[in-house]
Amino acid sequence: MAHSAVAIIGSGPAGLTAAIYTARADLEPIVIEGIQAGGQLTTTTDVENFPGFPEGVQGPDLMGKFRAQAERFGTSFLRGDVTEVDLSKRPFRIIYDEGQLTCDALIISTGANARLLGLEGEEAFIGHGLSTCATCDGFFYRGQEIAVVGGGDSALEEAMFLTRFAERVHLIHRRDELRASKIMQGRARKNEKIEFHWDSVVDRILGDEQGLVRGVSLENVKSGELSELPIKGLFIAIGHVPNTSLFAGQIDLDENGYVRLPGRGTPTSVEGVFACGDVADHTYRQAITAAGTGCQAALDAERWLEAQADEN
């Protein structure tokens, strides 16, 4: 059974940054990449807000550079999904598709997935007119008509942000009243660029010959009537699901399933276990902030391991 001073579960910006830092500290980290190596950015086309790339960079290319840098400093990679962890004692035990390993310190960077609508063929439009991040992709829709699905604070925040670029933002909500706070509702209703579509759900995403979004088919949930809304971009803002089912009952999670960080930095409720990136962040959810917390987790893990060595 393989053993490492540091194991990292997840290979997005947070996990690979943690790998770069722990590898440079000669801790010889092992990264369990998961089936979707590179995380959510591997499904993103143009990334224009990551520092150091003035002309932008393709998501898969950016993550390839992260991985190559981590590998250069001595990171080992295991492909496959983690199926079980045992955090009850040290060394911690990790079981994944191809085997198992133990580690003295564990960094969790399993991320979070945006909730999608569950429509047939939906995922094919991601990066081709379908997005779950207004701050990531809003710039690409300057002067266009776009739509946001949702009725909470996040949906209204995204809609208002998108009015900076779009000609018109259509807010699609399945009820006849919003769930968002009153102050957010007031701001959205005053914005002349936002048009509300009440009692409506997206029945189908419509694509053109190039596979880009050209519109949506809307269904009125009360009348069953169908209508077509021509748009160039569709933003889904109905929440995120953190990938923490592996850790339920072993570390503290908040009411939404995100890893709870009880103090400063990245330590979790279990000594020797650290968390970084979107798995513990339901506020920012950006590649650059995830990478920053990956650095923090690596430094926290390194210092914790040094303290353990001093005690022994």
C-alpha positions in Angstrom: 0.0 0.0 0.0 1.4 3.4 -1.0 2.0 6.0 1.7 2.6 9.7 1.5 3.2 12.5 3.9 0.5 14.5 2.1 -2.4 13.2 -0.1 -4.6 15.6 -2.0 -8.1 14.6 -3.2 -9.0 16.6 -6.3 -7.1 18.2 -9.1 -8.7 21.6 -9.8 -6.9 24.9 -9.2 -7.0 24.4 -5.5 -5.7 20.8 -5.4 -2.9 21.4 -8.0 -1.7 24.6 -6.3 -1.6 22.7 -3.0 0.4 20.0 -4.9 2.9 22.6 -6.2 3.6 24.0 -2.8 3.8 20.7 -0.9 6.0 19.3 -3.7 8.4 22.3 -3.4 8.6 21.6 0.3 9.8 18.0 -0.5 6.7 16.4 0.9 6.3 14.3 -2.3 2.5 14.7 -2.4 0.1 12.2 -4.1 -2.8 13.7 -6.0 -5.9 11.5 -6.6 -7.2 13.3 -9.7 -10.6 11.9 -10.1 -12.2 10.8 -13.3 -12.6 14.5 -14.4 -9.0 15.4 -13.9 -8.5 19.2 -13.8 -11.9 19.9 -12.3 -14.6 22.2 -13.7 -12.1 24.3 -15.7 -11.6 21.4 -18.1 -15.2 22.1 -19.4 -14.6 25.8 -19.8 -13.4 27.2 -23.1 -12.1 30.8 -22.7 -10.7 31.9 -19.4 -9.9 35.6 -19.5 -9.8 36.6 -15.9 -6.9 34.4 -14.7 -3.8 36.6 -14.0 -0.8 36.1 -16.3 -2.7 35.4 -19.5 -3.5 38.8 -21.1 -4.9 37.2 -24.2 -6.9 34.6 -22.3 -6.4 30.8 -22.1 -8.4 27.7 -22.7 -9.5 26.0 -19.5 -8.0 22.6 -20.3 -4.7 24.3 -21.3 -4.6 26.3 -18.0 -5.1 23.1 -16.0 -2.5 21.3 -18.1 0.0 24.0 -17.1 -1.0 23.6 -13.4 -0.5 19.9 -13.6 2.8 20.1 -15.4 4.2 22.5 -12.8 3.1 20.2 -9.9 4.6 17.2 -11.7 7.9 19.0 -12.3 8.4 19.4 -8.5 7.7 15.8 -7.7 4.0 15.4 -7.4 2.7 11.9 -8.1 -0.7 11.4 -9.7 -3.3 8.6 -9.4 -6.2 8.5 -11.8 -9.6 7.5 -10.4 -12.3 8.5 -8.0 -12.0 8.1 -4.3 -14.7 5.8 -3.0 -14.0 5.8 0.7 -11.9 7.5 3.3 -11.1 6.7 7.0 -10.3 9.7 9.0 -10.8 8.1 12.4 -7.1 7.6 13.0 -3.7 8.5 11.5 -2.3 7.6 9.1 -5.5 8.3 7.2 -6.7 5.7 4.7 -8.0 6.5 1.2 -9.6 3.9 -1.1 -9.9 4.8 -4.7 -10.8 3.0 -7.9 -7.4 1.4 -8.5 -6.4 0.6 -4.9 -5.7 2.4 -1.6 -3.1 4.5 0.1 -2.4 6.1 3.5 -1.2 9.6 4.4 -0.1 11.6 7.4 -2.0 14.8 6.3 -4.9 15.1 3.9 -5.9 18.0 1.7 -9.5 18.0 0.5 -10.1 19.9 -2.7 -13.0 18.0 -4.3 -14.8 21.2 -5.4 -18.5 21.7 -6.0 -20.7 21.2 -9.0 -23.3 23.7 -10.2 -26.8 22.4 -10.2 -28.0 22.0 -13.8 -31.6 21.9 -15.0 -31.5 18.2 -15.9 -32.5 18.6 -19.5 -31.5 16.2 -22.3 -28.3 17.3 -24.0 -27.8 20.2 -21.6 -24.2 19.5 -20.8 -23.2 19.7 -24.5 -24.0 23.5 -24.4 -21.6 24.2 -21.4 -19.0 26.6 -22.7 -21.1 27.1 -25.9 -23.7 29.5 -24.6 -24.6 27.8 -21.3 -22.8 29.0 -18.2 -23.1 28.7 -14.4 -20.8 31.7 -13.6 -21.7 35.3 -14.6 -18.5 36.8 -13.4 -16.6 34.2 -15.5 -18.5 34.5 -18.8 -20.6 37.7 -18.7 -18.0 39.6 -20.7 -18.6 37.4 -23.8 -22.2 38.6 -24.1 -21.8 42.3 -24.6 -24.8 43.7 -26.5 -26.6 40.3 -26.5 -29.9 39.1 -25.1 -29.3 36.5 -22.4 -31.3 34.7 -19.7 -30.8 33.7 -16.1 -32.7 30.8 -14.4 -33.3 31.1 -10.7 -35.1 33.2 -8.1 -32.7 33.5 -5.2 -30.2 36.1 -4.2 -27.5 34.5 -6.4 -29.7 34.6 -9.5 -30.5 38.2 -9.0 -26.9 39.1 -8.3 -25.9 37.4 -11.5 -28.7 39.0 -13.5 -27.8 42.5 -12.3 -24.1 41.8 -13.0 -24.9 40.7 -16.5 -26.8 43.9 -17.3 -23.4 45.6 -17.4 -22.8 43.7 -20.7 -26.0 42.4 -22.1 -28.6 44.4 -24.0 -31.4 42.6 -22.0 -31.4 40.0 -19.3 -34.4 37.7 -19.1 -34.9 36.3 -15.5 -36.8 32.9 -15.7 -38.4 31.8 -12.5 -40.8 28.8 -11.9 -42.9 30.7 -9.4 -44.8 34.0 -9.4 -42.7 35.5 -6.6 -38.9 35.5 -5.9 -37.1 33.8 -3.0 -34.5 36.5 -2.9 -34.2 39.1 -0.1 -36.4 42.1 -0.4 -33.5 44.5 -1.0 -32.2 42.3 -3.9 -35.7 42.1 -5.3 -36.1 45.9 -5.2 -32.8 46.4 -7.0 -33.7 43.9 -9.7 -37.2 45.3 -10.3 -35.7 48.8 -10.7 -33.3 47.6 -13.4 -34.8 48.4 -16.8 -32.6 45.8 -18.5 -34.1 42.9 -16.6 -37.3 41.3 -17.8 -39.1 38.8 -15.6 -40.7 35.6 -16.9 -42.9 34.2 -14.1 -44.3 30.7 -13.6 -41.9 29.5 -16.3 -39.3 26.7 -16.7 -36.9 25.9 -19.5 -38.4 23.0 -21.4 -35.6 22.8 -23.9 -32.3 24.5 -24.9 -32.3 25.4 -28.6 -29.0 25.3 -30.6 -27.8 26.4 -34.0 -25.8 24.6 -36.6 -22.6 25.3 -34.7 -23.9 23.9 -31.5 -24.2 27.3 -29.9 -27.3 28.4 -27.8 -29.7 30.3 -30.0 -32.7 30.3 -27.6 -34.8 28.3 -25.1 -38.2 26.9 -25.2 -40.2 28.0 -22.1 -43.1 26.2 -20.5 -45.6 28.1 -18.4 -46.1 25.8 -15.4 -49.7 26.9 -14.8 -51.1 26.9 -18.4 -48.6 24.4 -20.0 -48.2 26.9 -22.9 -44.9 26.8 -24.7 -43.1 29.8 -26.1 -39.7 30.4 -27.6 -37.2 32.9 -26.2 -34.4 33.9 -28.6 -31.2 34.4 -26.6 -27.4 33.9 -27.1 -26.5 32.9 -23.5 -28.2 31.0 -20.7 -26.9 31.3 -17.1 -28.1 28.8 -14.5 -28.2 30.1 -11.0 -30.0 27.5 -8.9 -27.2 26.6 -6.5 -24.2 24.4 -6.1 -23.6 21.0 -4.6 -20.3 20.5 -2.8 -18.6 17.2 -3.3 -18.5 16.2 0.3 -20.5 12.9 0.5 -17.3 11.0 1.2 -16.7 13.0 4.4 -20.2 13.1 5.9 -20.0 12.0 9.5 -16.2 12.2 9.6 -15.7 16.0 9.5 -17.9 18.9 10.2 -20.0 20.2 7.3 -22.3 23.2 7.3 -26.1 23.0 6.6 -25.4 23.2 2.8 -22.8 20.4 2.9 -19.7 22.6 2.5 -16.7 21.7 4.7 -16.7 23.9 7.8 -13.4 25.6 8.6 -13.7 26.4 12.3 -10.8 28.8 12.7 -8.3 30.7 10.6 -6.9 29.1 7.5 -7.8 25.7 6.1 -7.8 23.2 9.0 -11.0 21.2 9.3 -12.5 19.8 12.5 -10.2 16.8 12.1 -6.6 17.4 13.0 -4.3 16.8 10.0 -7.1 17.3 7.5 -7.3 20.5 5.5 -9.8 21.8 2.9 -9.5 24.3 0.1 -11.3 25.6 -3.0 -15.0 25.4 -3.8 -15.6 22.5 -1.4 -15.3 25.1 1.5 -16.2 28.3 -0.4 -19.8 29.1 -1.3 -19.1 32.8 -1.8 -16.4 33.4 -4.4 -16.0 30.2 -6.4 -13.3 31.5 -8.8 -10.3 29.7 -10.1 -7.9 32.3 -8.6 -9.5 32.2 -5.1 -9.4 28.4 -5.2 -5.7 28.5 -6.1 -5.1 30.9 -3.3 -6.7 28.6 -0.7 -4.8 25.7 -2.2 -1.6 27.6 -1.3 -2.9 28.2 2.2 -3.8 24.5 2.7 -0.3 23.4 1.6 1.4 25.8 4.0 -1.0 24.8 6.8 -0.3 21.1 6.2 3.5 21.7 6.0 3.5 23.5 9.3 1.3 21.0 10.9 3.6 18.1 9.8 6.6 20.0 11.1 4.9 20.4 14.5 4.2 16.7 14.6 7.8 15.9 13.9 9.0 18.2 16.6 6.7 16.6 19.1 8.1 13.2 18.3 
